[in-house]
Amino acid sequence: MPHAERTPTGQQPKPKPEFDPQQLWLGTGAPRSGRGRKPAFTREAITAAAVALADAEGLEAVTMRRVAAEVGAGVMSLYSYAPDKETLLELMVDHVSAELEPGAGAGTGTEAGTPAEPGPGAGTEARSGATSEAAAGAAAEAKSGAASAKSPRAVVVSPLTGDWRADLKTIGHLQRALMLRHRWLPAALTIRRSLGPHALAFLEHALAALRPTGLDGAAKLEVFSQLTGFVAAYVGQEITRSEAAHHPGRLAAEVRYLTAVAADGRHPELAAALGAPARPQSPDAMFTRFLDRLVDGLDSEAPATGRTESPGGDAPQAP
């Protein structure tokens, strides 16, 4: 918690200043140092230490005291860079958002070392498959722990194809991979108060992807918010399921419970659903199915003028 200002006995402490995103993101990011001395630390180094701590031990481990210990600073000195943990969290979210910097390595593929996407002459299905496969690979690698917060592996965001469905699905896969690399991120997004420069750059990329839809600006922002919310919720549940897998007894008990409920005669729809042929249940396959339904369903919102043919000449997909 931020340090409280001392006040004379009987007086109320001064209220905490209102959060000012302009001061946070457009300021210098460093405290003033007396007699021309350079600050002992940088905001970037402090933020990187906080991210590494959250990646290793979870968001609850990130306290001003722990971060100060990681960088070898006094706790009070950290408040010159981030006045409270909430502000530090803002910095952390934008720090990892830099891993999705649009335009870096443009034309080299969805991720460094992966094949580039097919050109505009290729069909929609081919483009969607290539980008989904590459992004799913990034997610699998993130789950294996290959990426490190201290030396993050930046994902190369490919140029937009002009097929807004394929581009939006690629964005969703990239967001999931990022959240799996930093498992505290879904929870952090629910309490973030502003968009930093790296997050704004990715938002700009997403809005450009939606340009062919013909949606107005407000609708585009809503679509991106809806997509990000879906990805964060899915990854949160995915993490919970992966942790539950370490307790097979708990899963077996859940199966027994649902089997008993389905057999009681009061839930015929549930019984029919549970009796239907199973679909692939891997996290990657499930995410792709859910994402496809979300994005393809957005087509019904696009005005008729926005339903243009994709660059490959393919007819628009049905809603």
C-alpha positions in Angstrom: 0.0 0.0 0.0 1.2 3.5 -0.6 2.6 5.3 2.4 0.2 7.6 4.2 1.1 11.2 4.8 1.5 12.1 8.5 -1.0 14.6 9.8 -1.4 16.2 13.2 -3.6 14.3 15.6 -7.3 14.7 14.9 -6.9 15.8 11.3 -8.0 13.7 8.4 -5.2 12.4 6.1 -5.0 14.0 2.7 -6.9 12.1 0.0 -4.9 10.2 -2.5 -4.5 12.2 -5.7 -6.9 11.2 -8.6 -5.3 8.9 -11.1 -4.1 10.9 -14.1 -3.3 8.8 -17.2 -1.8 11.8 -19.0 0.7 12.3 -16.3 1.5 8.6 -16.1 1.9 8.0 -19.8 3.1 11.3 -21.2 5.3 12.3 -18.3 9.0 11.6 -18.0 8.5 8.5 -15.9 11.4 9.4 -13.6 11.6 11.4 -10.4 13.6 14.6 -10.2 17.1 14.1 -8.7 18.9 16.7 -6.7 21.9 18.6 -8.0 21.7 17.0 -11.5 22.2 13.5 -10.4 20.7 10.8 -12.5 17.9 8.8 -10.9 19.2 5.5 -9.3 16.6 3.5 -11.1 14.3 3.6 -14.2 10.6 3.0 -14.3 11.2 0.4 -16.9 13.5 -1.6 -14.7 11.1 -1.4 -11.7 8.2 -2.5 -14.0 10.2 -5.4 -15.4 11.0 -6.6 -11.9 7.3 -6.5 -10.9 6.4 -8.4 -14.1 9.0 -11.1 -13.3 7.7 -11.4 -9.8 4.1 -11.8 -10.9 5.1 -14.4 -13.5 7.0 -16.4 -10.9 4.7 -16.1 -7.9 1.4 -14.6 -9.0 -0.1 -11.1 -8.8 -0.6 -11.3 -5.0 3.2 -11.5 -4.6 3.6 -8.1 -6.1 4.0 -5.6 -3.3 6.0 -2.4 -3.2 8.3 -4.0 -0.6 9.0 -7.1 -2.7 9.6 -5.1 -5.9 11.9 -2.8 -4.0 13.9 -5.8 -2.7 14.1 -7.2 -6.3 15.7 -4.0 -7.6 17.7 -3.2 -4.5 15.9 0.0 -3.7 14.3 1.4 -0.6 10.6 1.0 -0.5 10.0 4.8 -0.1 12.0 5.5 -3.3 9.7 3.4 -5.4 6.8 5.7 -4.7 8.6 8.3 -6.8 8.1 6.0 -9.8 4.7 4.5 -9.0 2.7 6.2 -6.2 0.7 3.0 -5.5 0.3 -0.7 -6.5 -2.6 0.2 -8.8 -0.3 2.5 -10.9 2.4 -0.2 -10.9 -0.2 -2.6 -12.3 -0.9 -0.2 -15.1 2.8 -0.1 -15.9 3.0 -3.9 -15.8 0.1 -4.4 -18.2 1.5 -2.0 -20.7 5.0 -3.5 -20.3 3.8 -7.0 -21.4 1.6 -5.4 -24.1 4.9 -4.4 -25.8 5.3 -8.1 -26.7 2.5 -7.6 -29.3 4.1 -4.5 -30.9 2.4 -4.2 -34.3 4.7 -3.5 -37.3 7.9 -5.1 -35.7 9.4 -7.4 -38.3 6.4 -6.9 -40.6 6.1 -9.5 -43.2 8.0 -12.2 -41.4 5.1 -14.2 -40.1 2.9 -14.3 -37.0 5.9 -15.1 -34.8 9.6 -14.9 -35.4 10.6 -18.2 -37.0 7.2 -19.1 -38.4 6.2 -19.1 -42.0 4.7 -15.9 -43.4 1.0 -15.9 -44.1 -0.2 -16.6 -47.7 -0.5 -13.6 -49.9 -3.8 -11.8 -50.8 -4.4 -14.3 -53.6 -4.8 -17.2 -51.2 -8.3 -18.2 -50.0 -9.8 -17.1 -46.7 -9.7 -20.7 -45.3 -6.0 -21.0 -46.1 -5.2 -17.7 -44.4 -7.3 -18.5 -41.4 -5.7 -21.9 -41.0 -2.2 -20.6 -41.3 -2.6 -17.8 -38.8 -4.5 -20.0 -36.3 -1.9 -22.7 -36.5 0.9 -20.3 -35.9 -0.8 -18.5 -33.1 -1.8 -21.8 -31.5 1.8 -22.8 -31.6 2.7 -19.6 -29.7 0.1 -20.5 -27.1 1.5 -24.0 -26.7 5.0 -22.6 -26.2 3.7 -20.1 -23.7 2.1 -22.9 -21.7 5.4 -24.8 -21.7 7.1 -21.8 -20.0 9.5 -21.1 -22.8 9.0 -17.3 -22.5 10.5 -15.3 -19.7 9.4 -12.0 -18.3 13.0 -10.8 -17.9 13.7 -11.4 -21.6 10.2 -11.6 -23.2 9.9 -13.2 -26.6 8.1 -10.6 -28.6 5.5 -11.9 -31.0 5.8 -10.5 -34.5 2.4 -9.2 -35.5 1.9 -9.8 -39.2 0.5 -7.2 -41.5 -3.3 -7.2 -41.8 -4.7 -9.3 -44.7 -7.8 -7.3 -45.3 -10.0 -10.3 -44.3 -11.3 -8.9 -41.1 -12.5 -12.3 -39.8 -9.2 -13.9 -40.2 -7.3 -10.9 -38.8 -9.6 -10.7 -35.8 -9.2 -14.4 -35.1 -5.4 -14.0 -35.3 -5.6 -11.1 -32.8 -7.6 -13.3 -30.4 -5.0 -16.1 -30.6 -2.2 -13.7 -30.0 -4.0 -12.3 -27.0 -4.5 -15.8 -25.6 -0.8 -16.6 -26.0 0.2 -13.4 -24.2 -2.1 -14.1 -21.3 -0.8 -17.7 -21.0 2.7 -16.3 -20.8 1.6 -13.9 -18.1 -1.1 -15.8 -16.2 -1.8 -12.8 -13.9 -2.8 -10.7 -16.9 -6.5 -11.7 -17.2 -7.1 -10.6 -13.6 -5.1 -7.5 -14.1 -7.2 -6.4 -17.1 -10.4 -6.3 -14.9 -8.9 -3.5 -12.8 -6.8 -1.6 -15.3 -7.9 2.0 -15.5 -6.2 3.2 -18.8 -4.4 2.2 -21.9 -0.7 2.8 -22.1 1.2 3.4 -25.4 1.9 -0.3 -26.2 -1.7 -1.3 -25.5 -2.9 1.7 -27.6 -0.7 0.5 -30.5 -2.3 -2.9 -30.5 -5.8 -1.3 -30.2 -4.9 0.7 -33.3 -4.0 -2.5 -35.1 -7.3 -4.1 -34.1 -9.3 -1.1 -35.2 -7.6 -1.2 -38.6 -8.4 -4.9 -38.9 -12.1 -4.0 -38.4 -12.1 -1.2 -41.1 -13.5 -3.5 -43.8 -16.6 -4.3 -41.7 -18.0 -0.8 -42.2 -18.9 -0.6 -38.5 -18.7 2.8 -36.9 -16.0 3.8 -34.4 -18.1 3.0 -31.3 -19.0 -0.4 -32.6 -15.4 -1.2 -33.4 -14.3 -0.3 -29.9 -17.1 -2.5 -28.5 -16.0 -5.4 -30.7 -12.4 -5.2 -29.5 -13.6 -4.9 -25.9 -15.8 -8.0 -26.4 -13.0 -10.0 -27.9 -10.5 -9.1 -25.2 -13.1 -9.8 -22.5 -13.8 -13.2 -24.1 -10.1 -14.1 -24.3 -9.4 -13.0 -20.7 -12.4 -15.0 -19.4 -11.4 -18.1 -21.4 -7.8 -18.0 -20.3 -8.9 -17.5 -16.7 -11.0 -20.7 -16.9 -8.3 -22.5 -18.8 -5.8 -21.8 -16.0 -8.3 -23.0 -13.4 -8.9 -26.2 -15.4 -5.2 -26.8 -15.7 -4.8 -26.5 -12.0 -7.7 -28.7 -11.3 -6.1 -31.4 -13.5 -3.6 -31.9 -10.7 -6.6 -33.1 -8.5 -8.1 -36.0 -10.5 -10.3 -36.9 -7.5 -12.1 -33.6 -7.8 -12.7 -34.0 -11.5 -14.1 -37.5 -11.0 -16.4 -36.2 -8.3 -17.7 -33.6 -10.7 -18.4 -36.2 -13.4 -20.3 -38.4 -10.9 -22.4 -35.4 -9.9 -23.3 -34.3 -13.4 -24.1 -37.9 -14.4 -26.5 -38.2 -11.4 -28.2 -34.9 -12.2 -28.6 -35.9 -15.9 -30.2 -39.2 -14.9 -32.8 -37.7 -12.5 -35.3 -36.9 -15.3 -35.6 -33.2 -14.4 -32.9 -32.1 -16.8 -33.6 -33.6 -20.2 -31.7 -31.0 -22.2 -28.6 -31.5 -20.1 -28.9 -35.2 -20.4 -29.1 -34.9 -24.2 -26.2 -32.6 -24.3 -24.0 -34.8 -22.2 -25.0 -37.8 -24.3 -24.0 -36.1 -27.6 -20.8 -37.2 -29.3 -17.8 -35.5 -27.7 -15.8 -32.9 -29.5 -12.0 -32.4 -29.1 -11.5 -31.0 -25.6 -7.9 -29.7 -25.9 -7.6 -26.1 -24.8 -6.4 -25.1 -28.2 -9.3 -26.8 -30.0 -11.9 -25.4 -27.7 -10.6 -21.9 -27.9 -10.6 -22.0 -31.7 -14.2 -23.2 -31.7 -15.4 -20.5 -29.3 -13.4 -17.8 -31.1 -14.8 -18.8 -34.5 -18.4 -18.6 -33.1 -17.7 -15.2 -31.6 -16.1 -13.6 -34.7 -18.3 -15.2 -37.3 -21.4 -14.1 -35.3 -20.2 -10.5 -35.5 -20.9 -10.5 -39.3 -24.6 -10.0 -38.5 -23.7 -6.6 -37.0 -21.8 -5.3 -40.0 -23.7 -3.1 -42.4 -24.4 -4.4 -45.8 -21.8 -2.0 -47.3 -19.2 -3.6 -45.1 -19.7 -7.1 -46.3 -17.3 -7.0 -49.1 -15.6 -10.0 -50.6 -12.3 -11.1 -49.1 -9.1 -10.3 -51.0 -9.0 -13.9 -52.4 -12.4 -13.5 -54.0 -14.1 -15.8 -51.5 -17.7 -15.1 -50.6 -18.3 -13.8 -47.1 -18.8 -16.5 -44.4 -22.4 -17.0 -43.2 -23.1 -15.4 -39.8 
